């Protein structure tokens, strides 16, 4: 799925009339979803709109991303209106990824409001009244910058930093970058981004407790050389009690360590969700031989060919059995 300049222009035309806007990120937000939301929100507020940025499941922005919101655009979910004239979702592949705020989509539609979806996930069905979806975009911030350009808005240092945070993380520190990615990075740096300070805050820094958590999780990792159609599978789990000792940023970052195993074509991390019954959020990464987005979609999730996720119930062993079976029929890349 690709987007045209006409799609971008339509999104920009809608935003030119923005008055009261709610911008939603996905649950357990990363730098791309919040960087997109805050960059777009800053510009719309500058243009005179009332802007709220939020996500389900948190009372504040993640520590690693708080510097991107010096103007206080973030509003906790329990302080949001039931519906708004204009709802924008960014980097949200499905309505379910909005968590407890999923009802805002239908509520806004029912009230006659606009729902603008800006995303780069191929699995996105297009649940907005206007959809700007491009699976070829390296990150959602790429699409947001195209919209800002269509609005003829200049970049200040903070807005550029929001965009850079999403770009550097969703391209795995530019390892998945294309020439246009670097050209965009140059624009953002010229607008005032401090790349060393930003990447240290967003990517590198972690509390001391994270080392103990990571050590425990990695010691439980297992490698199955014959799994994943013979390409090899490495996997581990993060129990809920261990996840509770650190920020969720550290839990989400475990996959970035596990995926570095050279012998494995696929890496999987199961993160336990605290609750009355066993539930796991699953991160999948491909080394480039199998399409893990197809695996995630078959299990009710979504994502990209090289990085995807889903939610599974049951014991960890039962969840792993579902993943092993799905990986055996995953398309080759």
Beta strands, then each sheet from edge to edge (+ up, - down):
strand 1: 20-24
strand 2: 50-54
strand 3: 86-90
strand 4: 114-119
strand 5: 130-133
strand 6: 222-224
strand 7: 233-238
strand 8: 266-272
strand 9: 279-286
strand 10: 302-303
strand 11: 307-313
sheet 1: 2+ 1+ 3+ 4+ 5+
sheet 2: 6+ 7- 8- 9+ 11- 10+
end
